[in-house]
């Protein structure tokens, strides 16, 4: 039961980390390698508003998420829009932005165990004989709510339907009058806000450090590659596969092998099925 419970918590956490990356790529076909940096920036902003300005945690988290959304939109508007369609340039540009942000924070003294966010609710409960923190149960609830709301948003709202249209067929969407660059900008903003939400929900379980940005980026890439780049629900399924694999690895091998699981998942997926579980970009080559 402990593997089932903690595997579910870990899987939902991975889904929260990866949804923003999957959303941005699914709409604009831009791999946002600044995703991990935006995650850390959101946590740092929430800590700043909470500790330095004395705001409530809820208000601090809300402002941090909104600012990261604006940051994502600015990154697209002034940088990524200029290299959109050039795959290598997109990767280099977005990774350079993320690297500059993370190493700039490190250079400014952002390191050590000083920066921490409080738990939503302290204490623990026993669930089916397994003790678990209440905050981890809230992560499961918040993650499930985010996934459900994202599905509703993309199926029943005007902007969500436009985003789905761009993801399915950009040329047809353009013929219907949908502004490609505006949808890509909105997708980048929404993806950044999802990264910010993941940060304020998950970072209370640890410290806000620069290395978290690199780890989140690797995990998000692993989830999206296994699930299929451009497939949001594929990313959710892949999060459960990798999440339970990581928990089993912790139980039988050790916690320091968790990242190895993600890297092996990337390698094996690219070898066996390059398009991932639900991806479509290489279906023709695979059939041939």
C-alpha positions in Angstrom: 0.0 0.0 0.0 2.9 2.4 0.6 4.1 1.9 -3.0 0.5 2.5 -4.3 0.0 5.7 -2.2 3.4 7.3 -2.6 3.5 6.2 -6.2 0.3 8.1 -6.8 1.6 11.2 -5.1 4.9 11.1 -7.0 3.0 10.6 -10.3 0.7 13.6 -9.7 3.7 15.7 -8.8 5.5 14.7 -12.1 2.3 15.5 -14.0 2.2 19.0 -12.4 5.9 19.5 -13.4 5.3 18.4 -17.0 1.9 19.8 -18.0 3.3 23.3 -18.7 6.0 22.0 -20.9 3.5 19.7 -22.7 1.1 22.6 -23.2 3.6 24.9 -24.7 5.0 22.3 -27.1 1.5 21.0 -28.0 0.3 24.4 -29.1 3.4 26.2 -30.5 5.7 23.3 -31.2 8.4 25.2 -29.2 10.3 23.1 -26.6 10.5 25.6 -23.7 13.8 24.7 -22.1 13.4 27.6 -19.7 10.6 25.7 -18.0 12.7 24.6 -15.0 14.0 28.2 -14.5 10.5 29.5 -14.5 9.6 26.9 -11.9 12.4 28.1 -9.6 11.6 31.8 -10.2 8.0 31.2 -9.1 9.1 29.6 -5.9 11.6 32.4 -5.2 8.9 35.1 -5.9 6.4 33.3 -3.6 9.1 33.2 -0.9 9.9 36.9 -1.4 6.3 38.0 -1.1 5.8 35.8 1.9 8.9 36.6 3.9 9.9 40.1 2.7 6.5 41.7 2.2 4.6 39.7 4.8 1.8 38.7 2.5 -0.3 35.6 3.1 0.9 32.4 1.5 -2.2 32.2 -0.8 -1.8 35.8 -2.0 2.0 35.3 -2.4 1.5 32.2 -4.5 -1.2 33.8 -6.6 1.0 36.8 -7.4 4.0 34.6 -8.1 2.0 32.5 -10.6 0.7 35.6 -12.4 4.2 37.1 -12.7 5.6 33.9 -14.1 2.8 33.9 -16.7 3.8 37.4 -17.7 7.4 36.3 -17.7 6.6 33.4 -20.1 4.7 35.7 -22.4 7.6 38.2 -22.5 10.1 35.4 -23.3 7.9 34.4 -26.2 7.2 37.9 -27.4 10.8 39.1 -27.4 12.9 36.0 -28.0 11.1 32.8 -29.1 8.9 34.4 -31.7 12.0 35.4 -33.6 13.3 31.8 -33.8 10.0 30.0 -34.0 10.1 27.2 -36.7 13.9 26.8 -36.3 14.0 23.7 -34.0 17.7 24.0 -33.0 17.5 27.7 -32.5 14.3 27.3 -30.3 16.1 24.9 -28.0 19.3 27.0 -27.8 17.4 30.2 -27.2 15.0 28.8 -24.5 17.8 26.9 -22.8 20.1 30.0 -22.8 17.3 32.0 -21.1 16.8 29.3 -18.5 20.5 29.0 -17.9 20.9 32.8 -17.5 18.0 32.9 -15.0 19.2 30.0 -12.9 22.9 30.9 -12.9 22.0 34.6 -12.3 20.1 33.5 -9.2 23.1 31.4 -8.1 25.5 34.3 -8.7 23.2 36.6 -6.7 23.5 34.3 -3.7 20.5 32.1 -4.2 21.8 28.9 -2.7 21.8 26.9 0.5 18.9 25.9 2.7 17.6 29.4 3.4 14.7 29.5 1.0 11.8 27.3 2.1 8.0 27.6 1.7 5.6 26.5 4.5 3.4 23.5 4.1 -0.3 24.2 3.3 -1.4 22.1 6.3 0.9 20.6 8.9 0.4 17.1 10.3 -0.1 13.7 8.9 -2.8 11.0 8.7 -2.9 7.2 8.3 -4.3 6.1 5.0 -4.9 2.3 4.7 -2.3 1.7 7.3 0.3 4.0 5.7 1.2 7.4 7.4 1.3 10.3 4.9 1.5 14.0 5.2 -1.7 16.0 4.7 0.2 18.3 2.2 0.9 15.3 0.0 -2.7 14.4 -0.1 -3.5 18.0 -1.1 -1.0 17.6 -3.9 -3.0 14.7 -5.3 -6.2 16.7 -5.0 -4.8 19.9 -6.6 -3.1 17.9 -9.4 -6.3 16.0 -10.2 -8.2 19.3 -10.2 -5.7 21.0 -12.5 -5.8 18.1 -15.0 -9.7 18.2 -15.0 -9.8 22.0 -15.3 -7.3 21.9 -18.2 -9.5 19.4 -20.0 -12.6 21.5 -19.5 -10.8 24.7 -20.5 -9.5 23.1 -23.8 -12.9 21.6 -24.7 -15.5 24.1 -23.6 -13.9 27.6 -23.8 -13.3 29.8 -26.9 -9.6 30.3 -26.2 -9.2 26.6 -25.2 -10.8 25.5 -28.5 -8.6 27.8 -30.4 -5.6 26.4 -28.7 -6.8 22.8 -29.5 -7.2 23.9 -33.1 -3.7 25.2 -33.3 -2.4 21.9 -31.7 -4.3 19.7 -34.2 -3.7 21.6 -37.5 -2.0 25.0 -37.5 -2.7 25.7 -41.2 -6.4 25.0 -40.9 -6.5 27.2 -37.8 -4.9 30.0 -39.7 -7.5 29.7 -42.4 -10.2 30.0 -39.8 -8.7 33.3 -38.7 -6.9 32.1 -35.5 -3.8 34.2 -34.8 -0.9 31.7 -34.6 1.5 34.0 -32.7 -1.2 35.1 -30.2 -2.1 31.5 -29.4 1.6 30.6 -29.0 2.0 33.6 -26.7 -1.0 32.5 -24.6 0.2 28.9 -24.5 3.6 30.0 -23.3 2.0 32.2 -20.6 -0.4 29.4 -19.5 2.5 26.9 -19.5 4.6 29.2 -17.4 1.7 29.6 -15.0 1.3 25.9 -14.7 5.1 25.7 -13.9 4.5 28.3 -11.3 1.6 26.5 -9.8 3.6 23.3 -9.6 6.4 25.2 -7.8 4.2 26.7 -5.1 2.5 23.3 -4.5 5.6 21.1 -4.6 8.4 23.2 -3.2 7.1 23.2 0.4 8.3 19.6 0.5 11.9 20.7 0.1 14.1 23.7 -0.3 14.1 26.3 -3.2 17.5 25.7 -4.9 18.9 26.4 -8.3 19.4 22.6 -8.9 15.6 22.1 -8.7 15.3 24.0 -12.0 17.5 21.5 -13.8 15.8 18.5 -12.2 12.3 19.7 -13.1 13.4 20.3 -16.7 14.8 16.8 -17.0 11.7 15.2 -15.5 9.3 17.3 -17.6 11.2 16.3 -20.8 11.2 12.6 -19.7 7.4 12.7 -19.1 6.6 14.4 -22.4 8.9 12.2 -24.5 7.5 9.0 -23.0 3.9 10.3 -23.3 4.5 11.7 -26.8 5.5 15.3 -27.5 2.3 17.3 -28.0 0.0 15.0 -26.2 -1.2 16.4 -22.9 -3.1 13.3 -21.7 -0.1 11.2 -22.8 2.0 13.2 -20.5 -0.3 12.4 -17.6 -0.1 8.7 -18.3 3.6 8.8 -18.7 3.8 10.6 -15.3 2.2 7.6 -13.7 4.5 5.2 -15.4 7.7 7.1 -14.5 6.3 8.0 -11.0 5.7 4.4 -10.0 8.9 3.3 -11.5 10.8 5.9 -9.4 9.0 4.7 -6.2 9.9 1.1 -6.9 13.5 2.2 -7.6 13.6 4.0 -4.2 12.2 1.0 -2.4 14.5 -1.6 -3.9 17.6 0.3 -5.0 17.8 3.7 -3.3 16.6 7.3 -3.7 19.7 8.4 -5.6 18.6 6.3 -8.6 15.4 8.3 -9.2 16.9 10.6 -11.8 18.4 7.5 -13.6 14.9 6.2 -14.1 13.9 9.4 -15.9 17.0 9.3 -18.1 16.6 5.7 -19.0 12.9 6.3 -19.9 14.1 9.0 -22.3 16.7 6.7 -23.9 14.5 3.6 -24.2 11.5 5.6 -25.6 13.7 7.3 -28.3 15.1 3.9 -29.3 11.9 1.8 -29.2 9.1 4.3 -30.1 10.5 7.8 -30.9 7.0 9.3 -31.1 6.2 8.2 -27.5 3.0 6.5 -26.4 0.6 9.0 -28.0 2.8 11.1 -30.2 2.4 11.3 -33.9 5.4 13.2 -35.3 7.1 10.0 -36.5 4.3 7.6 -37.2 5.0 7.4 -40.9 8.7 6.5 -40.4 7.8 3.9 -37.7 5.3 2.2 -40.1 7.8 2.1 -42.8 
